[in-house]
């Protein structure tokens, strides 16, 4: 019985060692994949910063005005002037919809005077 117990203990320890070995390699693979993804994210962020800088360079107002002048015959674009912009008061917003009152309730009582009830 004692031999059986020792044998089972040894097998259990070897099983745990095998499990720990497998977990170690899975962890190392996950860490490597995480490092690769972080590097890829860094590269993509750098590429995005370059693209945003190029976009800002290409959308310079002076360059766009020059392109509008060069291609006026084809596009018919006019330069923007401050007089072409309106104010917020000139915008016609649609009216708010009125809610239908289906069951009106008549309220009678004291009238508040100055925010206080008598």
DRENTORKOL-3810 file (N, C-alpha, C; in nm, 4 decimals):
REM DRENTORKOL-3810
@n.u->0.0822; n.v->-0.1193; n.w->0.0000; ca.u->0.0000; ca.v->0.0000; ca.w->0.0000; c.u->0.0866; c.v->0.1256; c.w->0.0000
@n.u->0.1971; n.v->0.1161; n.w->0.0740; ca.u->0.2878; ca.v->0.2290; ca.w->0.0819; c.u->0.3524; c.v->0.2547; c.w->-0.0540
@n.u->0.3863; n.v->0.1505; n.w->-0.1242; ca.u->0.4472; ca.v->0.1621; ca.w->-0.2564; c.u->0.3485; c.v->0.2247; c.w->-0.3542
@n.u->0.2246; n.v->0.1827; n.w->-0.3450; ca.u->0.1200; ca.v->0.2388; ca.w->-0.4319; c.u->0.1049; c.v->0.3894; c.w->-0.4071
@n.u->0.1074; n.v->0.4289; n.w->-0.2805; ca.u->0.0958; ca.v->0.5703; ca.w->-0.2457; c.u->0.2143; c.v->0.6494; c.w->-0.3019
@n.u->0.3365; n.v->0.5959; n.w->-0.2896; ca.u->0.4545; ca.v->0.6624; ca.w->-0.3438; c.u->0.4478; c.v->0.6725; c.w->-0.4962
@n.u->0.4035; n.v->0.5662; n.w->-0.5576; ca.u->0.3913; ca.v->0.5649; ca.w->-0.7027; c.u->0.2891; c.v->0.6690; c.w->-0.7496
@n.u->0.1754; n.v->0.6759; n.w->-0.6834; ca.u->0.0718; ca.v->0.7727; ca.w->-0.7197; c.u->0.1198; c.v->0.9159; c.w->-0.6936
@n.u->0.1924; n.v->0.9364; n.w->-0.5855; ca.u->0.2466; ca.v->1.0688; ca.w->-0.5557; c.u->0.3468; c.v->1.1109; c.w->-0.6629
@n.u->0.4324; n.v->1.0183; n.w->-0.7038; ca.u->0.5309; ca.v->1.0487; ca.w->-0.8072; c.u->0.4615; c.v->1.0809; c.w->-0.9390
@n.u->0.3600; n.v->1.0037; n.w->-0.9749; ca.u->0.2842; ca.v->1.0311; ca.w->-1.0976; c.u->0.2128; c.v->1.1660; c.w->-1.0889
@n.u->0.1595; n.v->1.1979; n.w->-0.9736; ca.u->0.0910; ca.v->1.3263; ca.w->-0.9549; c.u->0.1894; c.v->1.4420; c.w->-0.9707
@n.u->0.3090; n.v->1.4283; n.w->-0.9114; ca.u->0.4115; ca.v->1.5328; ca.w->-0.9217; c.u->0.4568; c.v->1.5477; c.w->-1.0667
@n.u->0.4739; n.v->1.4362; n.w->-1.1387; ca.u->0.5133; ca.v->1.4441; ca.w->-1.2795; c.u->0.4023; c.v->1.5082; c.w->-1.3629
@n.u->0.2772; n.v->1.4787; n.w->-1.3307; ca.u->0.1644; ca.v->1.5417; ca.w->-1.4009; c.u->0.1627; c.v->1.6916; c.w->-1.3778
@n.u->0.1845; n.v->1.7323; n.w->-1.2536; ca.u->0.1902; ca.v->1.8756; ca.w->-1.2237; c.u->0.3077; c.v->1.9424; c.w->-1.2933
@n.u->0.4208; n.v->1.8754; n.w->-1.3014; ca.u->0.5376; ca.v->1.9322; ca.w->-1.3705; c.u->0.5073; c.v->1.9488; c.w->-1.5194
@n.u->0.4431; n.v->1.8475; n.w->-1.5789; ca.u->0.4063; ca.v->1.8580; ca.w->-1.7201; c.u->0.3086; c.v->1.9725; c.w->-1.7423
@n.u->0.2104; n.v->1.9866; n.w->-1.6539; ca.u->0.1125; ca.v->2.0956; ca.w->-1.6657; c.u->0.1814; c.v->2.2314; c.w->-1.6536
@n.u->0.2730; n.v->2.2455; n.w->-1.5558; ca.u->0.3440; ca.v->2.3723; ca.w->-1.5376; c.u->0.4315; c.v->2.4025; c.w->-1.6589
@n.u->0.4929; n.v->2.2995; n.w->-1.7161; ca.u->0.5751; ca.v->2.3163; ca.w->-1.8356; c.u->0.4904; c.v->2.3680; c.w->-1.9511
@n.u->0.3739; n.v->2.3096; n.w->-1.9723; ca.u->0.2838; ca.v->2.3531; ca.w->-2.0794; c.u->0.2354; c.v->2.4959; c.w->-2.0562
@n.u->0.1984; n.v->2.5276; n.w->-1.9347; ca.u->0.1522; ca.v->2.6629; ca.w->-1.9014; c.u->0.2623; c.v->2.7660; c.w->-1.9238
@n.u->0.3847; n.v->2.7298; n.w->-1.8920; ca.u->0.4968; ca.v->2.8209; ca.w->-1.9122; c.u->0.5124; c.v->2.8531; c.w->-2.0607
@n.u->0.5064; n.v->2.7529; n.w->-2.1460; ca.u->0.5216; ca.v->2.7783; ca.w->-2.2896; c.u->0.4027; c.v->2.8560; c.w->-2.3459
@n.u->0.2839; n.v->2.8288; n.w->-2.2979; ca.u->0.1671; ca.v->2.9064; ca.w->-2.3430; c.u->0.1795; c.v->3.0518; c.w->-2.2994
@n.u->0.2279; n.v->3.0752; n.w->-2.1797; ca.u->0.2469; ca.v->3.2117; ca.w->-2.1302; c.u->0.3530; c.v->3.2842; c.w->-2.2126
@n.u->0.4624; n.v->3.2167; n.w->-2.2422; ca.u->0.5680; ca.v->3.2780; ca.w->-2.3239; c.u->0.5159; c.v->3.3130; c.w->-2.4630
@n.u->0.4333; n.v->3.2249; n.w->-2.5216; ca.u->0.3767; ca.v->3.2520; ca.w->-2.6540; c.u->0.2813; c.v->3.3712; c.w->-2.6482
@n.u->0.1996; n.v->3.3798; n.w->-2.5416; ca.u->0.1058; ca.v->3.4918; ca.w->-2.5270; c.u->0.1813; c.v->3.6231; c.w->-2.5077
@n.u->0.2900; n.v->3.6210; n.w->-2.4301; ca.u->0.3705; ca.v->3.7424; ca.w->-2.4104; c.u->0.4370; c.v->3.7860; c.w->-2.5408
@n.u->0.4834; n.v->3.6892; n.w->-2.6203; ca.u->0.5448; ca.v->3.7225; ca.w->-2.7486; c.u->0.4414; c.v->3.7836; c.w->-2.8432
@n.u->0.3222; n.v->3.7239; n.w->-2.8468; ca.u->0.2156; ca.v->3.7772; ca.w->-2.9319; c.u->0.1754; c.v->3.9175; c.w->-2.8867
@n.u->0.1675; n.v->3.9387; n.w->-2.7552; ca.u->0.1333; ca.v->4.0709; ca.w->-2.7021; c.u->0.2380; c.v->4.1745; c.w->-2.7410
@n.u->0.3653; n.v->4.1384; n.w->-2.7337; ca.u->0.4721; ca.v->4.2310; ca.w->-2.7713; c.u->0.4645; c.v->4.2635; c.w->-2.9207
@n.u->0.4341; n.v->4.1628; n.w->-3.0036; ca.u->0.4206; ca.v->4.1870; ca.w->-3.1473; c.u->0.3033; c.v->4.2812; c.w->-3.1760
@n.u->0.1914; n.v->4.2599; n.w->-3.1073; ca.u->0.0750; ca.v->4.3469; ca.w->-3.1266; c.u->0.1032; c.v->4.4897; c.w->-3.0816
@n.u->0.1749; n.v->4.5042; n.w->-2.9691; ca.u->0.2100; ca.v->4.6390; ca.w->-2.9233; c.u->0.3003; c.v->4.7090; c.w->-3.0237
@n.u->0.3942; n.v->4.6357; n.w->-3.0817; ca.u->0.4800; ca.v->4.6937; ca.w->-3.1837; c.u->0.4012; c.v->4.7343; c.w->-3.3074
@n.u->0.3065; n.v->4.6487; n.w->-3.3475; ca.u->0.2228; ca.v->4.6813; ca.w->-3.4631; c.u->0.1365; c.v->4.8034; c.w->-3.4359
@n.u->0.0814; n.v->4.8133; n.w->-3.3144; ca.u->0.0003; ca.v->4.9302; ca.w->-3.2778; c.u->0.0861; c.v->5.0565; c.w->-3.2818
@n.u->0.2091; n.v->5.0485; n.w->-3.2317; ca.u->0.2990; ca.v->5.1644; ca.w->-3.2365; c.u->0.3286; c.v->5.2068; c.w->-3.3793
@n.u->0.3532; n.v->5.1080; n.w->-3.4660; ca.u->0.3790; ca.v->5.1406; ca.w->-3.6075; c.u->0.2576; c.v->5.2060; c.w->-3.6720
@n.u->0.1387; n.v->5.1532; n.w->-3.6429; ca.u->0.0167; ca.v->5.2091; ca.w->-3.7016; c.u->-0.0107; c.v->5.3498; c.w->-3.6495
@n.u->0.0181; n.v->5.3745; n.w->-3.5227; ca.u->-0.0002; ca.v->5.5097; ca.w->-3.4688; c.u->0.0962; c.v->5.6082; c.w->-3.5343
@n.u->0.2187; n.v->5.5617; n.w->-3.5573; ca.u->0.3156; ca.v->5.6482; ca.w->-3.6238; c.u->0.2712; c.v->5.6767; c.w->-3.7671
@n.u->0.2210; n.v->5.5752; n.w->-3.8354; ca.u->0.1714; ca.v->5.5942; ca.w->-3.9718; c.u->0.0525; c.v->5.6890; c.w->-3.9738
@n.u->-0.0356; n.v->5.6772; n.w->-3.8736; ca.u->-0.1510; ca.v->5.7671; ca.w->-3.8643; c.u->-0.1062; c.v->5.9114; c.w->-3.8421
@n.u->-0.0047; n.v->5.9315; n.w->-3.7595; ca.u->0.0463; ca.v->6.0670; ca.w->-3.7361; c.u->0.1030; c.v->6.1259; c.w->-3.8643
@n.u->0.1723; n.v->6.0441; n.w->-3.9427; ca.u->0.2274; ca.v->6.0918; ca.w->-4.0699; c.u->0.1139; c.v->6.1279; c.w->-4.1651
@n.u->0.0103; n.v->6.0422; n.w->-4.1723; ca.u->-0.1029; ca.v->6.0701; ca.w->-4.2612; c.u->-0.1776; c.v->6.1964; c.w->-4.2201
@n.u->-0.1934; n.v->6.2176; n.w->-4.0887; ca.u->-0.2594; ca.v->6.3400; ca.w->-4.0424; c.u->-0.1766; c.v->6.4632; c.w->-4.0776
@n.u->-0.0447; n.v->6.4520; n.w->-4.0677; ca.u->0.0411; ca.v->6.5643; ca.w->-4.1045; c.u->0.0312; c.v->6.5923; c.w->-4.2547
@n.u->0.0281; n.v->6.4867; n.w->-4.3350; ca.u->0.0135; ca.v->6.5062; ca.w->-4.4795; c.u->-0.1213; c.v->6.5693; c.w->-4.5126
@n.u->-0.2263; n.v->6.5250; n.w->-4.4433; ca.u->-0.3600; ca.v->6.5808; ca.w->-4.4655; c.u->-0.3608; c.v->6.7301; c.w->-4.4317
@n.u->-0.3011; n.v->6.7664; n.w->-4.3189; ca.u->-0.2946; ca.v->6.9078; ca.w->-4.2799; c.u->-0.2140; c.v->6.9876; c.w->-4.3819
@n.u->-0.1069; n.v->6.9289; n.w->-4.4338; ca.u->-0.0241; ca.v->6.9984; ca.w->-4.5330; c.u->-0.1028; c.v->7.0198; c.w->-4.6623
@n.u->-0.1754; n.v->6.9178; n.w->-4.7056; ca.u->-0.2502; ca.v->6.9293; ca.w->-4.8306; c.u->-0.3721; c.v->7.0203; c.w->-4.8180
@n.u->-0.4239; n.v->7.0393; n.w->-4.6977; ca.u->-0.5419; ca.v->7.1229; ca.w->-4.6774; c.u->-0.5086; c.v->7.2634; c.w->-4.6298
@n.u->-0.3894; n.v->7.3099; n.w->-4.6582; ca.u->-0.3541; ca.v->7.4476; ca.w->-4.6238; c.u->-0.4459; c.v->7.5420; c.w->-4.7002
@n.u->-0.4991; n.v->7.6442; n.w->-4.6349; ca.u->-0.5902; ca.v->7.7367; ca.w->-4.7034; c.u->-0.5269; c.v->7.8038; c.w->-4.8251
@n.u->-0.4006; n.v->7.8392; n.w->-4.8161; ca.u->-0.3337; ca.v->7.9030; ca.w->-4.9298; c.u->-0.3249; c.v->7.8101; c.w->-5.0495
@n.u->-0.2921; n.v->7.6841; n.w->-5.0244; ca.u->-0.2829; ca.v->7.5873; ca.w->-5.1334; c.u->-0.4200; c.v->7.5632; c.w->-5.1955
@n.u->-0.5239; n.v->7.5494; n.w->-5.1117; ca.u->-0.6581; ca.v->7.5259; ca.w->-5.1646; c.u->-0.7086; c.v->7.6457; c.w->-5.2447
@n.u->-0.6769; n.v->7.7677; n.w->-5.1986; ca.u->-0.7177; ca.v->7.8869; ca.w->-5.2739; c.u->-0.6463; c.v->7.8915; c.w->-5.4080
@n.u->-0.5185; n.v->7.8540; n.w->-5.4074; ca.u->-0.4429; ca.v->7.8522; ca.w->-5.5332; c.u->-0.4994; c.v->7.7476; c.w->-5.6292
@n.u->-0.5342; n.v->7.6308; n.w->-5.5783; ca.u->-0.5945; ca.v->7.5279; ca.w->-5.6630; c.u->-0.7304; c.v->7.5717; c.w->-5.7173
@n.u->-0.8076; n.v->7.6421; n.w->-5.6344; ca.u->-0.9372; ca.v->7.6913; ca.w->-5.6808; c.u->-0.9191; c.v->7.7927; c.w->-5.7926
@n.u->-0.8175; n.v->7.8766; n.w->-5.7819; ca.u->-0.7909; ca.v->7.9756; ca.w->-5.8878; c.u->-0.7432; c.v->7.9072; c.w->-6.0160
@n.u->-0.6540; n.v->7.8096; n.w->-6.0010; ca.u->-0.6005; ca.v->7.7406; ca.w->-6.1188; c.u->-0.7110; c.v->7.6648; c.w->-6.1924
@n.u->-0.7995; n.v->7.6013; n.w->-6.1192; ca.u->-0.9033; ca.v->7.5180; ca.w->-6.1788; c.u->-1.0390; c.v->7.5883; c.w->-6.1838
@n.u->-1.0405; n.v->7.7213; n.w->-6.1881; ca.u->-1.1672; ca.v->7.7937; ca.w->-6.1883; c.u->-1.2498; c.v->7.7592; c.w->-6.3116
@n.u->-1.1865; n.v->7.7469; n.w->-6.4271; ca.u->-1.2609; ca.v->7.7176; ca.w->-6.5504; c.u->-1.3291; c.v->7.5814; c.w->-6.5417
@n.u->-1.2630; n.v->7.4851; n.w->-6.4805; ca.u->-1.3185; ca.v->7.3498; ca.w->-6.4718; c.u->-1.4198; c.v->7.3364; c.w->-6.3594
@n.u->-1.3853; n.v->7.3856; n.w->-6.2413; ca.u->-1.4678; ca.v->7.3629; ca.w->-6.1231; c.u->-1.5643; c.v->7.4765; c.w->-6.0927
@n.u->-1.5280; n.v->7.5974; n.w->-6.1254; ca.u->-1.6129; ca.v->7.7119; ca.w->-6.0954; c.u->-1.6172; c.v->7.7449; c.w->-5.9469
@n.u->-1.5119; n.v->7.7145; n.w->-5.8748; ca.u->-1.5069; ca.v->7.7428; ca.w->-5.7308; c.u->-1.4631; c.v->7.8858; c.w->-5.7078
@n.u->-1.5295; n.v->7.9515; n.w->-5.6157; ca.u->-1.4934; ca.v->8.0887; ca.w->-5.5789; c.u->-1.4264; c.v->8.0864; c.w->-5.4423
@n.u->-1.3381; n.v->8.1807; n.w->-5.4150; ca.u->-1.2748; ca.v->8.1836; ca.w->-5.2829; c.u->-1.3771; c.v->8.2200; c.w->-5.1750
@n.u->-1.3551; n.v->8.1675; n.w->-5.0564; ca.u->-1.4443; ca.v->8.1965; ca.w->-4.9446; c.u->-1.4156; c.v->8.3356; c.w->-4.8898
@n.u->-1.5233; n.v->8.4074; n.w->-4.8655; ca.u->-1.5125; ca.v->8.5409; ca.w->-4.8074; c.u->-1.5907; c.v->8.5433; c.w->-4.6755
@n.u->-1.5510; n.v->8.6294; n.w->-4.5833; ca.u->-1.6227; ca.v->8.6355; ca.w->-4.4561; c.u->-1.7701; c.v->8.6726; c.w->-4.4728
@n.u->-1.8041; n.v->8.7458; n.w->-4.5781; ca.u->-1.9433; ca.v->8.7869; ca.w->-4.5977; c.u->-2.0328; c.v->8.6685; c.w->-4.6334
@n.u->-1.9727; n.v->8.5575; n.w->-4.6752; ca.u->-2.0517; ca.v->8.4415; ca.w->-4.7157; c.u->-2.1039; c.v->8.3623; c.w->-4.5962
@n.u->-2.0545; n.v->8.3895; n.w->-4.4801; ca.u->-2.0968; ca.v->8.3171; ca.w->-4.3606; c.u->-2.2089; c.v->8.3938; c.w->-4.2923
@n.u->-2.3044; n.v->8.3199; n.w->-4.2370; ca.u->-2.4156; ca.v->8.3822; ca.w->-4.1668; c.u->-2.4017; c.v->8.3627; c.w->-4.0165
@n.u->-2.4970; n.v->8.4175; n.w->-3.9458; ca.u->-2.4971; ca.v->8.4012; ca.w->-3.8006; c.u->-2.5980; c.v->8.2926; c.w->-3.7629
@n.u->-2.5925; n.v->8.2505; n.w->-3.6403; ca.u->-2.6802; ca.v->8.1445; ca.w->-3.5929; c.u->-2.8262; c.v->8.1885; c.w->-3.5954
@n.u->-2.8526; n.v->8.3153; n.w->-3.5775; ca.u->-2.9900; ca.v->8.3653; ca.w->-3.5774; c.u->-3.0542; c.v->8.3533; c.w->-3.7152
@n.u->-2.9737; n.v->8.3454; n.w->-3.8199; ca.u->-3.0270; ca.v->8.3364; ca.w->-3.9555; c.u->-3.0648; c.v->8.1935; c.w->-3.9960
@n.u->-3.0299; n.v->8.0965; n.w->-3.9148; ca.u->-3.0597; ca.v->7.9569; ca.w->-3.9469; c.u->-3.2057; c.v->7.9297; c.w->-3.9118
@n.u->-3.2803; n.v->7.8731; n.w->-4.0064; ca.u->-3.4212; ca.v->7.8411; ca.w->-3.9842; c.u->-3.4310; c.v->7.6983; c.w->-3.9314
@n.u->-3.4484; n.v->7.6867; n.w->-3.8016; ca.u->-3.4639; ca.v->7.5555; ca.w->-3.7401; c.u->-3.6103; c.v->7.5133; c.w->-3.7508
@n.u->-3.6389; n.v->7.3826; n.w->-3.7659; ca.u->-3.7779; ca.v->7.3387; ca.w->-3.7712; c.u->-3.8436; c.v->7.3583; c.w->-3.6347
@n.u->-3.9752; n.v->7.3898; n.w->-3.6340; ca.u->-4.0424; ca.v->7.4100; ca.w->-3.5049; c.u->-4.0502; c.v->7.2788; c.w->-3.4273
@n.u->-4.0503; n.v->7.2912; n.w->-3.2964; ca.u->-4.0624; ca.v->7.1736; ca.w->-3.2112; c.u->-4.2037; c.v->7.1188; c.w->-3.2213
@n.u->-4.2191; n.v->6.9881; n.w->-3.2280; ca.u->-4.3545; ca.v->6.9320; ca.w->-3.2388; c.u->-4.4312; c.v->6.9517; c.w->-3.1078
@n.u->-4.5579; n.v->6.9864; n.w->-3.1209; ca.u->-4.6436; ca.v->7.0037; ca.w->-3.0039; c.u->-4.7021; c.v->6.8678; c.w->-2.9674
@n.u->-4.6987; n.v->6.8370; n.w->-2.8418; ca.u->-4.7539; ca.v->6.7100; ca.w->-2.7962; c.u->-4.9047; c.v->6.7232; c.w->-2.7791
@n.u->-4.9751; n.v->6.6234; n.w->-2.8249; ca.u->-5.1208; ca.v->6.6244; ca.w->-2.8115; c.u->-5.1588; c.v->6.5878; c.w->-2.6685
@n.u->-5.2507; n.v->6.6646; n.w->-2.6113; ca.u->-5.2988; ca.v->6.6369; ca.w->-2.4763; c.u->-5.4270; c.v->6.5575; c.w->-2.4911
@n.u->-5.4225; n.v->6.4318; n.w->-2.4467; ca.u->-5.5395; ca.v->6.3450; ca.w->-2.4658; c.u->-5.6378; c.v->6.3550; c.w->-2.3490
@n.u->-5.5898; n.v->6.3627; n.w->-2.2271; ca.u->-5.6763; ca.v->6.3707; ca.w->-2.1096; c.u->-5.6378; c.v->6.4934; c.w->-2.0279
@n.u->-5.6939; n.v->6.6105; n.w->-2.0607; ca.u->-5.6571; ca.v->6.7286; ca.w->-1.9836; c.u->-5.7142; c.v->6.7216; c.w->-1.8414
@n.u->-5.6394; n.v->6.7780; n.w->-1.7483; ca.u->-5.6816; ca.v->6.7824; ca.w->-1.6086; c.u->-5.6887; c.v->6.9279; c.w->-1.5684
@n.u->-5.8036; n.v->6.9665; n.w->-1.5143; ca.u->-5.8195; ca.v->7.1045; ca.w->-1.4687; c.u->-5.7645; c.v->7.1140; c.w->-1.3276
@n.u->-5.6786; n.v->7.2125; n.w->-1.3047; ca.u->-5.6151; ca.v->7.2294; ca.w->-1.1753; c.u->-5.6664; c.v->7.3589; c.w->-1.1158
@n.u->-5.7217; n.v->7.3501; n.w->-0.9958; ca.u->-5.7664; ca.v->7.4695; ca.w->-0.9245; c.u->-5.6993; c.v->7.4711; c.w->-0.7900
@n.u->-5.6726; n.v->7.5875; n.w->-0.7444; ca.u->-5.6081; ca.v->7.5966; ca.w->-0.6145; c.u->-5.5523; c.v->7.7342; c.w->-0.5940
@n.u->-5.4598; n.v->7.7418; n.w->-0.5032; ca.u->-5.3963; ca.v->7.8690; ca.w->-0.4707; c.u->-5.2962; c.v->7.9061; c.w->-0.5803
@n.u->-5.2873; n.v->8.0332; n.w->-0.6035; ca.u->-5.1917; ca.v->8.0859; ca.w->-0.7013; c.u->-5.0685; c.v->8.1289; c.w->-0.6250
@n.u->-4.9535; n.v->8.0893; n.w->-0.6752; ca.u->-4.8271; ca.v->8.1260; ca.w->-0.6105; c.u->-4.7980; c.v->8.2717; c.w->-0.6396
@n.u->-4.7647; n.v->8.3463; n.w->-0.5350; ca.u->-4.7310; ca.v->8.4866; ca.w->-0.5483; c.u->-4.5849; c.v->8.4997; c.w->-0.5038
@n.u->-4.5003; n.v->8.5390; n.w->-0.5995; ca.u->-4.3594; ca.v->8.5579; ca.w->-0.5655; c.u->-4.2909; c.v->8.4270; c.w->-0.5288
@n.u->-4.3393; n.v->8.3161; n.w->-0.5832; ca.u->-4.2768; ca.v->8.1870; ca.w->-0.5545; c.u->-4.3252; c.v->8.1249; c.w->-0.4258
@n.u->-4.4140; n.v->8.1935; n.w->-0.3515; ca.u->-4.4636; ca.v->8.1419; ca.w->-0.2232; c.u->-4.6136; c.v->8.1188; c.w->-0.2328
@n.u->-4.6618; n.v->8.0162; n.w->-0.1711; ca.u->-4.8062; ca.v->7.9921; ca.w->-0.1636; c.u->-4.8602; c.v->8.0574; c.w->-0.0374
@n.u->-4.9777; n.v->8.1235; n.w->-0.0498; ca.u->-5.0345; ca.v->8.1888; ca.w->0.0697; c.u->-5.0836; c.v->8.0882; c.w->0.1719
END
